């Protein structure tokens, strides 16, 4: 009889699938490190150019398929890869090195791609670090074409893909085979493979370390994208339990549709505004189809990545105007640049501790002209009066005052030009560093709203890098210090008559919903996939009861005890 063997990873796309494992191993390509003669240079350059051309053709095909599967904007992943191969300065540099150094094209290309990858790895930003996989994809594609090897993309239909690491191209190509799930050794919540999986609505678990070594070809497995589990050789009992869960999930999803258009209010009629965290086209379409909710956090960093530098004002106006139009008449809160990687910006020195370095609002206040361009684009896009501006990584009152002063200067400039914009546009800040927590009352007097960025706030309060596998277990959402901080910040906001939202991952955790409501949060900005579930929970709880419950758990001093109390509360109330 089979015996359950369970492996835990990071859940990045919800859902449950039962099926056979397909062990996917991507070919690795070694570079030729030998020197070449003068007479071999022309041939080497010709082979390099042919490999680039073929790689571009492949990416074009994948991009077209991606448009069909997950929308145009999500397909910018492949546009960014193509831009690398179309970058004349980059390619000319490689050609010049081949000619001058008399080294193989594969050696020089590999070195230059490694430089880009290392720059991303040095960034203090999980999203940017995850872009290394995209760089590897471009590198491997070109090297494969130099070696004239075929692209392998066929897998068994209806299988669950197990691999060391998957690229966005892998997930798109595999989608043609109706795969039922993905599990990988590497990856994080912001990897493009994870993003594509969510867009395709396929359960996925990443960061499983050795799953590709522990699962064999054709093994019967269960993938649980809610809890980040892979169950190998499930027993009849486990198999039966998950089959029942699948049926319940299907029935539950039907009931969720019933709450889509209902207001987000508790049983005792307290209104909780529900909005979405948005970055990709598939998510934007969700807004149109899901009760036309607003956007509580719209990230602008993808524009930076798309352009390889700060985007033009024109490109920003196009982007912000589009999202404001789609969201209207609801509000969209657009966060100014939250770039965190020193190597991605023109700086000569390396930061010793980028977590405590040059990032967020600090960059904007140092690069005032770039900041003004973004603020100008935001204001020009605000003519429908549904745009809010949010400043990230605020650590002092003076930073807010400086940012507002620059905003006023931009307003004056637009007034001189006769450009129409929302003169009463609301400004807010993200509360995500301890100093902002301690200064919450003073900061609240300077802005129209707060948004708690729980991802960073938890990391800074607990001094835990959640991306560090050695201590990631210390990253505790329900740590008493975290809950007490959220309560204190919320009270400061309400004392000063401003609204407060939560936009970090905690807001999208259904187990945290009743807690955040009970702590007094006015708005939850969540990922689109959990929007209906969060709304359903809100509509099943009583605010006064949740408040009393939170008073009790705030007196507890162990995260384990708090979490147990929350789980019991859900069993009783929901």
N, C-alpha and C positions, 0 to 999 in steps of 0.2 A: 504493500500500500504506500502511495506517495506521502511524503512528510513535508509539511510547509517549511519553506526556508524564506525568510523575509529580509529584504534589503531596504534601507532607508536612504532617501535623497531629498532634493529640494523640489517641491511641487511647483511647476511653472505654468501648467495648463490643466484645468480641472476636467474630471471625467473618469469613467471606469471602462476598461476593456479586458476581455478574456480571449486569449488566443495563443498561437505558437510564436516563439521568438525567432526573428531573423537576425543573425549575427552579421552585422555589416562592418567590414574592414576596408578602410580606404587605403589605396596604394600610397606608399611613401616614395618620394623621389629624391635620390641623392644627387648632389651637384658634382659636376666634373671640375676638380680643382687644378687640373693641369694647365700649364702655359701653352699658348698656341704660337705658331710661326706667323710671320708677316703674310705669307701666302694663304694662310687659313682664315685670316681676319674677315675677308669678304664673304666667304662661305658661312662663317659663324654669324655675321650680321644678317645674312639672308635668312638663315634658319630662325634667328630670333624674331625677325619681322614677320615671318610666316606664322610662328607660334602666337604672336600678338594678334594677328589678323584672325586666326582660328578661334582664339580665346574670346575675342570680341563677338564673333558669330555665335558661339555657344551662349554667351551671356545675353545676347539679344533674344535668343530663343527662350531662355529661362525667364527673362524679364517679361516676355509676351505671355508665357504661361502663368507667371506670377500675377500679372494684371488681371487675368481671368479668374484666378483662384482667390486672391486676397486684396485686390484693388490697386490702383495706380500708386497711391502714396506709400503703401507698404513696400512696393516694388522699388522704391528709391534705394533700398539696400543694394540692388544690382546696378542702378545708375551710379552709385558711389564707387562700386568696383570697376565699372567701365571707365569712370573718370580717371582712375589711376593709370589705366592702360592708354588713355588718350592724352595724358599730361605730357605735352611736348618737352617741357623743361626736364621732367623726370626721365623720360625715354631718351632724350638727347644726352643727358648725363651718363646714362648706362652705355650708350653707343660710344661716347667719347672715352669712357673708361676701358671698354673692350679694345678700342683702337690704340690707346696709349699704354695700357698695362699688359696687353697681349694675354688676357685671361679669357676663359670661356664665358659665353653669354650667361649660362646657367649660374656660374659662380658669382658674376657681377650682379645679376638680377637678384639672386638670393641675398646677397649682402645688402643691397639697397632696400629690399622689402623688409629685411630684418631690422634696419634702422627705423622704419616706420612702426613696426611692431613693438620695438623696445621703447619708443617714445610713448606709445599708448599704454604699455605696461607700467610705465613710471607715473602715469596719471593717478591722481587721487579721486577717482570716480569709477564706480563699478560699471556704469554704462560704457565708458570709454575703454576700460580694460577689456570688456567683452568684444570690442571691435577687433581685437587681435585675431580672433577666429576668422573674421572676414578677410584680413590681410593674408592669413594662411591659405584661405580658399583661392585668392587671386594667385598667390605664389605657386601653389600646387597645380593649378589649372595651366599656367604658362609652362611650367617645367614638364608637365605631362605631355603637352603638345610639342615641346621641343624633342621629347623622346618618342613622339609619334605613337603614343598609347591611346587606346580608345576610352571614352568616358563611359563608366559603368554606373547605371542608374536603376536597373531593373531589380526588383526584389519580389519575393513571393506576395501575392495579393492577400489582403486582410491579415497581414502579420503585424507583430509588434517589433519595431526596430530597436535593436540593442547595439550600441557602438561606443567607441572611445569619445568621439566628438562629432557632432553633425553641423554642417554648414547650412545657411539658408537655402542654397541651391539643392542640397540633398533633400531637405524637407519638401521643397516645391516639386522636385522630380518624383519623389516617392509618393506624393499625393495622387499621382496618376494611377498608382497601384492600390489605392484605397487602404492604406495602412491604418492600423487601429491605435497606434500609440508610439511614443519614443521614450527611450531611457538611455542616458549617456553617463560616462565617467566624469566628464568635465561639463562646464557651463554654469550659468547663473540665471536669475530671473529676467535680466535685461539682455541676454544673448539674443541675437537675431533668430536663431533656430527656435528659441522659446517664444519669441514674438510671433513668428510664422505659425508655430503650433497653436497658439491661442487664436490667431486669425482663422485658422483652418478648423478650429474647435476639435482638436485631437488631443487626448490626454498625454501629458509629457512630464517626466521626472528627470532632473539633471543633477550634476554634482554627486554622483553615486560612487565615485572613486574607482572601484574595481568591478563594476557590474558586467563589463564586457568580458572579464575573465571568469566570472562566476556563473554566467549563463551560457548554455550550449545551444548549438543550432537545432531548432525544432523543439526546444523545451516548452512545455505548457506553462504559461505564466499569466498572472493577473497584474495589470498596471492600475494603480489607484492614484490618479492625478490630484485628488483632494488632499490626501495625507502624505504624498511623496513616497509611495511604497511599490516595490516589485515583489510579488510572491511567486516563488519558483515551485513547481510540482505541487500545486495546492491539493490538499486532501478533499475528499468528497464533502466533508462538512464545510470547509472554507469555500469551496466552489459553490455549494448551495447557498451560503450566506451572501456571496457576491452576486450571484444570479438574482437573488431576491433584492439586493441593493440596486441592481440595474433596473429592475421593474419599478421599484420605489422611486428611483431617480427619474425615470420617464414620466411617472405619474406626478411627481413633485414639480417637474418642469412645466407640466400642463397647468398646475395650480398657480405657478409663478406668473404665467401669462395673465391671470386674472387680476393681479395687483399692479400691472404695468402702468395703467392710466389712473390709478387711485392716488390720493395725496399721501405723502410721507408723514403720517401723524400717529401718535401713540393712542392708546385706548382712551386716555383722559384728554385727548385733543391737543397735546403739545405738538407744534409743527417742527419737524426736523427736515431741513432742506437736504435733498439728495442731489448730488452733482457727480460728474464723471472726471476721472483723470484721463487726459486725451493726448495721444501723440501720433496715431496712425489712421489711415483712411477707414479701415474696417471699424474702428472705434467711433469715428465721426458719423458713419452711417447709423450706428447704434443710437445716437442722439435723435436722429430723425425718426427712428422706429420705436423708441422707448419713451413715450410720453413727453418728448421734447424737453428733456432735462437740460440744465445748464452745465457749464464746465467749471469745476472748482480748481483745476490746475491744468494749464496748457503749457507744456514745456517748449522752450524755444531752442534748446541745445542741438536738436536735429538739423536746424538750419546751418549751424556752424559746421557740423560734420558733413552735411551735404555739399557745402561750398569749399570745405577745406580751410576756411578762414571765416572771419566775420562776414555775413552776407550783406549785400547792398541794401540801401534803404528801400529801393523799389521792390526787391524780392520780399522784403519783410512786409511792406504794405500789402502786397498781393496775398501773402500767407495770412496775415492777421485779419484783413478785410473778409477773406473767405470764411474763416472760422467764426467771425462775428456775425456774418450773414447766415450761416448754417444754424447757429445757436439762437438767433433772434426769435422771439423777444426775451429769452432768458439770457442771463449774464454769462460771460466767459472771463475767467480770471487768468491773465497771461503773466507768467513769471519771466522777469528779465533774466538775462544770461546767467546760468549757474554752472559755468565752466570751472572745472576743478583740477585740470592737469597742467602742470607747469610746462611740460615738454611740448604741448600742443599750441603754445603761444610763443611768439618770438622773444625768448629770453635766453641769455647766454649761460646763466648759472642754474645749477640743479638745486632744488629745495631739499633740505635734509628731512623735513617733516611736512609733506604737502597737506596732510589732514589738518594741520594748524597753519596753513600757509596762504598763498595768494589764490583766492577763489571767490566765487559769488560776487557780492556787492563790492568787495575789495578791488576786484579787477575793473568793474564798471567805474568806480570812483577814480581809479588811476588812469583809465583809458576814456576820458570824458567825451571825446569826439565820437567814439564808437557808441558810448552810452547815449549820447544825445541823438544819434541816428536811430537807435532802437526806440527811444521815447517818442521821437517825432513820428516814426512809423506807427507806433501804438496809438498816438493821439489822432493821426489822420484816419486810422481805421475805426475810430470810436464814434463816428457820426450818428450811428444808430443808438448811441447812449447805452450800450450793453457791454462795454469793455471795462474791466478793472485791471489795475496794474499791481503786481506783487513783487517786492524786493526780497531776494534770498540771502541767507547767511548774515543776517543783521546781528551785530554783537554790541552795539552802543546806540544811544540816542543821537549822537552827533552824526552817525552814518545816515540815519533817516532824514535828519535836517538837511544834510548835504544833498542827498538824492532828491528831496522835494524842491530844494533851491534850483537844482539843475532842470527839473521838470518845469518849474515856473519860467525859466529862461527859454526853454523850448516852446512853451505856450506863447510867450511874447513874440518870438520869432515867427510862429505860425500866424499870430494876429496881424503882424506887419505885412505878411504875404496874403492876408485875406482868406486863409484856409479854414474851413469849418471843422470843428471838432467838439467833443464833449467838454465844455469848460468846467464842469463839476465832476469830472472823472474821479472815481474812488481809487485810493491807494491803500495798500496793505503790506504787511510784512510776514515772512515766515519766522516762526519761533522754533529754532532748532539748535541753539547753543545755550549752555547754562547761563551765560551773562544776560541773554534776552529774557530768560525765565525770571531772574532776580530783578530785572528792570521792567517787568511787564506793565506795571502801573504807569510808569513814566512813558514807555513806548506807546501805550494805548492812547495817550493824549495827542500823539502826533499822526495817527493813522485812522482809517475808516474801518479796518478789520484786521484780525489775526488769522493765520493759518498755521497750525502746528505740524511741522514736518517730523513725524515720529521716527522715521528711519535714522536721521542724523541725531535727533534729540536723544534717543535711546543709546546710541553709540557714544555720544559725548558724556551723558550722565553716568553711564556704567563703564566708560573707558574700555569699550569692547569693539574691535573691528570684526563685524559679522562676516566678512569675507575671509577671515583667518580661521582655517579649519581647526586649529588647536584650541581656540577659545570661543568659537561660534556658539557653543552651548551656553555661554554666559550672557548672550544677547537675549534678554527676557522681556517680552512685551508686557507681561503683567507683574514686573518687579515693583515692589511697593514704592520705591523712589520715583519710578516713571509715572505711576498713577497719581501720586501726590503732586508731582510737578504739573501734570495735566490739569488737575483740580485747581491748583493755585493760579495757573495761567488763565483758566476759564473764569475764575472769580474776578481776576484783575480786569479782564475784558468787559465783563458785565458791569463792574463798578464804574467803568468809564463809558458805558452805553455803546459799546461796539460789539459786532458779532464775531464769533470764533468758529473756525472749522478745523477739521483734521484731514490732511491729504496724504499722509504716509501709508505704508502697507497695513498698519494697524486699522485704518479706516475700512479696509477691504476684508478684514478678518471677521466673519460672522460671529465668532465667539466674543469679539470685543464690542459688538454693536450695542448690546444692552448696557455695558459698562460706560461707553462713551456718552450714550444718551443720559444715563444716570449721573454722570459727572457734569452735565450741563452743556455739552457741545451743541451748537446751533446747526451745524452743517457737516455732512460727511461727504468727502469727495473720494469716490471709489472707482476701481477698474470696472469697465462695462460688464464683464462676464458675471460679476456677483451682484450687480445692481438690483435685480428682482428679489434675490434672496435677502439682501440687506433691508430692502423696503418691507418685505413680508415680516421680518423680525420686528422692525419698528412698529408695525401695525398690530403686533400681538402683545406688546409690553405696555405697562402703565408707568408713566414718567415718575410719579410720586413714589411708587413702589421701587422702581429702579434706583431712585435717588437714595432711599433709605438703605437699600442693599449696598450701594457704593459707600455709604457712611460706615457700614460694618466692615467691609473688606479693606478700607483705608486704614483701619486700625491693626490689620494683620501685618506681620513683618517677614513672611516667607512667601516667595513666588509660588511654590508648590501648593500652599494652603489657599492662596487667592484663586489660583486656577481651578482647584477642586471645588471651591465655593461657587465659582462662576458656572462650572459644568452642572452642579446640582441645581443652581438657579434656573438654568435652561431646561433641565428635565422637569422641574416643577411648573414653570411658567409657559413653556412652549411645547 
